[in-house]
C-alpha cells in the first residue's frame, strides 16, 4: 500500500508538472471572436461558412478574371502581399483568404485534411458568387491544398500555379502520432518557437524586419497549435501521387515555380511533380529561398502574369 501511495503521488506530481509546463509554454490565451477581429484592424472582410468564420480579402474589378491565392502551412494570407497587389493592378479579380486555424479565420475542432480545406474554398467561392473557372495559386502547404482542390474540382480550374509546394507526405515519429502525447509535444515543443523560425524561409531574412512580430498575433488565439498539428498529421497520410495523377488526367495547365535556394523544401523535389505531371511548365528563381514571391517579387510577378496571359 505504501508503494502504491508513492506511485500515485509520483503520477500526480508528474501530471501537475506537465500541466504547468504546458501553461508556461502555450502562447494561446485569447479567444478569436468579433471583438478580437475588430481590434486586429486587418484589411478585408469575414464570412461565416459551414465550418466557421473565414477572413478574406478581394481586390480588382468585379468583372476581372478570378485568381485565388492559398497561403502556406502557418503564415496567413499576408504572405501574398506583393502578388496580391500585382494581380490587382493588372486587372485581375484577386482573392486571398486565411485557412482555418490561421490568421483571423476560426479554429474549428476538425480533421484539417484535404476534404476540409476543399470545403472551405468551395464555400468561400460560393459565398463570393464565383461560379466560373479560377486561376488557383498555392504556396508551400497551400500547394498541397490547391493541388488537392484541383484534383477533386478539375472543372473549376483554369490554371494551377504551385510555388515551392509541399509534395510528399512527411514522416512522423510514433510520439507525434500518439493520442494526447503528440498534441502535447507539438504544442509545447514546436508552437512556441514558430514565429522566430519563420525567417529561415528566406535566403536573406535581414530584408524582412518585423516578420516574426507580424506572425505572433495569430499565435495568441486558442486552437492555433491544434490546427497546425492536425494539418501535419493529415498531410502525413496524404496520397500525393494520386492527387497529381488526377490533375494530369484532367489536363489542367500547371505552372511550377521554385526558389533555387529553398532551405525548407529543396528545389530537387520539383522532379516529383514534373515527372507526375509531364506537361508542367517549370521555372526556378535564383537568389530566392522558400518564398520567391517575396524575395524576387519582380521576377515572380513577370513570370506569373506572362503565364496567365498565355492561358486565356
N, C-alpha and C positions, 0 to 999 in steps of 0.2 A: 504493500500500500504506500509505503514511503517513497519507493522508486516511482510509482505511478504519479504521486503528487508532484515530484520533481519534474517528471516528464511533462505533465500538464502545465506546470509553471513555466518550463522552458518554451513550450509551444505558445503560451500566452505572451511571453516576453518577445518571442520572435515575431508574433503577429503584430504586437504594438510597435516594435521596431520597424517592421515592413510598412505599416500604415504611416508611421511618422516620416519615414524616408520618402514615401510616395507624396505625402503632403508637402514636404520641402522641395522636392524635385519637380512636381507637376506645375507647369506655368498657367494652367487653366483655372480661373477663379470667377469668371463672369458668365452670364447668360446672354446669348445673342438674341436680341429682341428688337422691337420697333425703336425703343429709346436708344439702344446701343447703335443701331444703324443711323439714326438721326444724328447722334453725336459724332459718328465717324465722318460725316460730311463728304462721303465719296461721290464721285460723279456717277451718273447712270440712274437706274430705276430698279424696282423689285416687282416680282410676280410670284404668286402662290401657285405652285404646280402640285402634282399628285403626291410627291414625297417631301414637300416643304417649300420654303421661300427661296427663290433664286435671284441673285444680284446679277444684273446685266447692263450693258451699255450699247446703244445703237447710234450710228452716225452715217452721214451721207444722204443722197437724195432718196426720196420714198420709192422712186421707180428704178433705182440703181440695181445692178447685178449684185446678188447677195453673197457675201463672204462671211463665214463663221470661223472664229478663232478659238481654239481649245488650248488652255494652258497646261503646264506640266504637273508633276506629282504634288507639289505643295505650294509653290509660288502662284498666287492667284492671277487674275486676268490683266493686271497692270504690266505683267511681263511682256505683253504685246504692244506697249505704248508706241514705239516707232512704226510698227507695221500697221496698227490701227489708224494712225494719222496719215500714213502714206496712201492707204486704200481709200480713206475718206476723201482726201484731196484729189485722188484720181477719179472720183465719181462713183465709187462702189458704195453699196449699202452694206456696211460692215457691222457685224455683231460679235461682241465678246462677252463672256459670262464666267462667273466663278462656279467651278464644280462644287457639288455638295461636299461639305466638310471643310471647304477652303474659303478664304476671303470673307465676304459678308453673306454668303449663302448658308442656309440651315445645315445642321449636322445631324441628320436623322439616324436612328438606330436601324441600320440596314446592312446589306451584304457588300455594297461598294464593288460590285462586279460589272462585267460588260453590259448585261441587261439593264442594270440600274442606271448606268451612265447613258445608255441608249435612250432610256425612258426620259431622262432629264432633257436631253437635247431635242427629242421628238416633241415633247410637250412644250418646250420653250418656243420652237418654231411654230407650233400651232397657236400658241398664245400671241405671237407676234404676227400671225396671219401670213406666214411664209409658206406657200404651198407648192412652189416650183423647185427647180434644182438649185443646189448651192455649191459653192466652192468651199471645201472644208479643209482647214489647216489644223494640224496637231503638232505640238511641241513636246518632245520627251515623252512623259507618261500620257500626255494629250495625243501623242502619235498613236499610242495603243487605243485610246478612247475613240479617236476619229477613224482609225482603221477598222475597229470593231463595228462602229456605226455604218461605215461604208460597206462592210461585208454583209450586214443584215438589212440595209436600206439602199441597195445599189441604184434604185430608181430615183433617189433624191440627190445623187452626187454628180456634179458636172466634172469637177476635178478634185483629187485628193492630194493634199500637199503636206508632206511629212518632214519635220525639222528635227534632226538628231533624235529619232523616235525610239522609245522602248520597243524592242523587237524580239525578246526572248523571255521565258519565264525565269525569274530569279530563284536560286536555290536557298531555301530557308532551313536553318538547323532545327532539330527537334524542340529546342527550348522555345523558339519563336512560334511554333505551331501548336504548342501545348496550351489548352484552355486555361485561362486565368494567368498562368505564368507568362505566356507570350505577350499579352496586352500589358502586363505589369512591367516586364523588361523593356518593352518598346517605349512606354510612357515615361519611365524613369531614366532610361539609358539613352534613347535616341532623340526623343522630342525636345528636351531642354536645350540641346546644342544645335538645333536645326537652323536657327536664324544665323548664327555665326558661320555655319558650314556652307551657306549658300554662295559665298564669294568664291568657293572652289570651282564653281561652274564657269568662271571667267578665265580667260587667258591673261587678262590684265585687270584684276579686280580693283586696282587703285583708280581706275577710270570711273568707278561707280560707287562713290562715297555715300553712306547712308543706306545702302542696300539692306543690311541686316536690320536696321531700325524700322524700315518700312515693313519688313516681313513680320516683325514681332506683334503687331496689332492683332492679327488673326489668331495668334497662339493663346491669347488670354481667354478665349471663349470655350466653354465646355463642349467636348465632342471632337475637337480638332485632332488629337492624337488617335482616338478610336477610328476616325475616318481614314487616316493615313495607314494605320496598322491593318485594317480590314482591306484596304486597297492593295497593300503589298501581298497579303495572303491570297487574295483573289487573283492577283497577277501571277503568282507562283503556280496557279492551277490552269492558266490560260493556254489554249492551243493556237499559237501564233501561225503555225503552218496552215492550219485550217482557215484562219482569217485571211491570210494572203492568197490562198488558193481560191477562195470565194471572190476576192477582188479581181484576181487575174481572169477568172471565168467570166465575170461581168464585163470585162474590157474597160474598166474605169481608168481614165488617164491619171497616172501617178507621177508627182514631182517630188523627188527626194533631195533634200539639201542637208549637208553635214558640215559642221565646223571641223576643219582639218586637225586642230589640236585639242579636240574634245577630250577632257580627262574623265568625264562622267560616263559616257557611252562611247567607246573608241570608234573612230571612223571605220575601222576594219569591219565592223558589224553591218555596214551598208551592204556588204556582199550577200548577206542573208536575204534582204528584201529584193535586191536586184536579181538574184537567182530565182526567187519565188515569183516575182512579177517581172518577166524579161522586158516588157515594154516601158519600164520605169525610166523617166528622164532624170539624170543624176548630175548634181553639182556639188563640188567641195569648195568651201570658202576658207582661204588661207588666213592666218593670223586671227583665228577665232576659236574659242573654246566651245562649251556646250550651248551657248546662246548666240548664234551668228546673227540673228535678227536684231540683236542689240549691239554686239561688238563690231559688226560690219554692216550697219543698217543700210548704208547707201548701196552697197553691192547686193545685199539681200533683197532690198526693195526693187531694184532694177531687174534682177533675175525673176522675182515674183511677178511683177507687172508684165514682163515680157512673156512669161509662160501663160499667164491668164489670157493675154491678148491673142495668143496662138490657139486658144481653145474657146472660141466664142460660143 
